[in-house]
């Protein structure tokens, strides 16, 4: 949640860097935004506005935005409603300090009460203001420099944070720190950049330092980057080269990032498989399995932990792993797993799925599993993020930055990696016949072309979407490998159109949801020519008998369901186990076009953020 940007230098004005950076990070939160600047006179100015970054730009149009040092923030509200008052940055009482913060300070109420008792006054309802007031109180009371005061305060904080703080008395310095919330320092020629991820930085430098938990970065003009911990022990910065194509974070002529990312999926999956499936398309190699072969092969059980869309990918992964590897797999919501005292042993392998690599609940689930001796395998998209650093091994999905808040290409990337993992493990265990193995690998390598074929239905789906914008409820049905696709389709519609939708196993419809079906209830059914075709066709008949309106995903050339359903979307024939990669595409497009027809902001849907770094 929330996006952090910072700039310190002499080469350029800070404000344009900060605003452009906020726009690139707006997917992380867009309830409000703000900027703090120190100008050439040494004045510290804070400008804030409720709403999106464009509102902040408009507010700043008549303001003094001069200065070569500044920090900025786009907010997803946790403590305190969205408002200009609660927006970041926050001043200290003297207005000498300004702070921005991503995370949650769990003991803020206690600290706030103590500070109030000591005469400190607060202007907002946020936990963040408590931080800056506490820093100033400690700094003044104990006559400490800013770094030492920050270290004292952070040692007493319970919770997660990524912060950046300015002191107008020292305009040549920015201090930043992190714990359980991402923060990246960019190193330029005589200048520093700061971001929640690398996207605001890559335009200016490809040299970055990913801060670790309880790292504090001291950026001072004319000096090298200094990294210390809370105990003031010096740490050597690990400078990495970030490899992100700037074009990947631009819309590239599409009206929305979401549509661009849907259409990127064929190329994304080619990138995901590149170097992992050989040129003959008959063998999969994952370095993680080569490096940790025995540990993975000896697993008695696999536990997949994830949230949201990643959890749906995990459900598909469960079926793939159990089908090919014949090993029991549990799929857990990370947010529940960490609190229910789960049974985990050293014989287990835990697979953590996360697009951002920063999901707080998934990180906590990893730590819990580690404490029980489990082996941790991460599947992430964001290189250098926290989950890859916390796991024993893993695989990147390599689909490029995903800006649209509703995940699309990350989902298919995760399913592709899980498929390759299942195939590789099965082959190593001898649990799959070689002919079957080759058949699936070859089919997997053909999936990008099949997705291209499905994308040709975009205009037809756009026309179909106009018919169903009236609906207040949708039902999505699937069986076998298609059931998680139904869940994912329903989630996409909920996320961006705000239409209530539920995904169900098709046979379970009779155990409750069938009571909802009438002429106003659209039902999306995945009814391709798989092993469940006849049974799903019967389910469609049950819907039609109750005047339900059926949108059916069918195999190309289908003659039976096509005659029953109100509308059909044809898909190329695909093996059952790989069908989710193809069937999910029209459901993404359907959700997108319904939301566009309803006039919704598909890239930044209300109340959501891309990276959920708080509980």
C-alpha positions, 0 to 999 in steps of 0.5 A: 500500500501507498507509494513513496518517492524522493529526490535529493540532488542539484542537477534538477528540480525535485517537483517534476521527478516527484510528480512523475514518480507518484503517477507511476506508483499511484497503483499502490494507493490513490486516496490522497497524495502530497509533496514536501519540498525544501526550496533554495531559501531553506523553507520546507513546504508541504502541499497535499490534496484528497484524491488522485495525483492529478488533484495534487498537481492542480493544487500545486499549480499556483504554489512555490514548487522550487527546490532540489530536495523533496519527498512525496507520497500517494496514500491508501488509507489505513488510519484516518479517512482519506482527506487532505489533512490525513494525507502525507507528508506530515509536519512535526509540530515545529514544522522543521520536519516532514515525513512520509510513511507506508505501513502500520504502526501498531502501538501508535495510540499508546505513543500518541497518548504519551506525547499528548500528555507531554504537550505535543499537539496533533493535526491528523488522525494518522499513525504516521504523524505520531512518528514525526512528532515522536522523532521531533520530541526525542530529537529536541528533548535529548538534543540528538541529530536526526539519524540518532533520533530516528534510530531511537524512535524506530527501536520503540515502534511496533509494526511495519514501515517504510519512511522518508524524513526531511529536516529543513535545518539540514537540506542536504540530507534525506533519511529513509528506513524500512521494516516489512515494507519495500523501499529502494534507493536509486544512486545517480551522478551526485544525486539520490532517488527513492521509491517504493519500487524501482519504477520512479527511478529507472528513468534516471539511473539503473543503479539501485539498493534494495533496503533490508528490514531495519536498514536506515539509508542516509542520503547526503549530497556530496557523500556516498550512500550510507546504510546503518541499522537501528543499532547504528552498525554500518552496513555495506550497500549492495548496489544492483542493476535494475533491468526494466524497460521504460516502455513496460510502465507506459500505456503504449497507446492503450486506453488502460494499463489493464487492457495493455497487460491483457494483450501482453500475455502471449509475449509475457508467457513466452518470456516466462518460458524462455530458457526453461523450455528447450527449443524442441519444446520437449523438456522443462528445466528450472534451476531451483529444482536443479539446485535443491533437487533432493529437498524438493523430491523428498517433500511429504506435502506441499503447502501453497500460501497466497492471497487474492488472485495468487490464491486462485493460481495456487488452486490450479497449482494444487491440481497440477502438482497432485495430478502429475506428482502424486503428492498432497497439496494444501492451498491456504490463504496466507492471512488465515494460515499465520493465525490458526496454528497450522501443522507444518513440519520440516518435511513440508515444502511451502510455495509462496505466491505473490505478484509484488513479492511484498504481500504482508500476510504472505511474508508472515506465513513464510516466517511461520513456516520457516520457524517450523523448518519447512523449505520455502519456494517463492514464485514472484514477479517483482525482482529484488522484492522481499519474498524472493529474499526471504525464501530458500529458492524460487522462480520469477515469472518474468512477465514485466511490471504489472500496473493495473491493480486488477492482476491479469498477466501475473496470474497467467505467469504464476500458473505457467510457472506452477505448470513448469514446476509440476512437470519438472518435479513429476519427471524427476520423481518418475511420477509421469509417463514420458510420453505424457510429459512431452505432450504437456510440455509441447502443449504448454509451449503452444499456449501463447499462440492460443491466447493470441487467437482468443484475443481476437474475440476482444471486439465481440466480447466488448459488444457482449459486455454492453448487454450485461452492464445492467446486472447487479449480480453474476454467477461464474461456474466451472469444474475441475481445472476450470473452477479456479478460473470461475473464481478468478473471473468473478473476482475480476468483475468485482474488482473493477466493475463493482458488480457482485459476483461469485465463483462456484464449482458448477455442481455446487450450484444446486446446493444454494446458488440456484435459488438466485437464478432468474432472468436478471442473473447472468451466469458465466459457464466454462463449458469446453470439451473437457472431461466434465463437458457432459456434466457442465452441459446438464448444469446449463440446462438447469440454469436455463430451466429457471430463465437464467441467462448463460454466457458460455465459454465453449470449444471452437466448433461446439454445436450443443452448448452453443444452441442452449446458451444466450451467448458463447465465446469460442476457445481453441481446443486445449488440454484440460490441465492447461485450459486455465491459461486460455479460459481466463483471457475472455473473462479478463476481457469481459470484466474490463469491458463491463467496467468501461461500459459502466464508466469505472476506473479500471486501472485504479478501482476504488478501495484497492491497491496493487501491493498489500503491504499491511494486514 
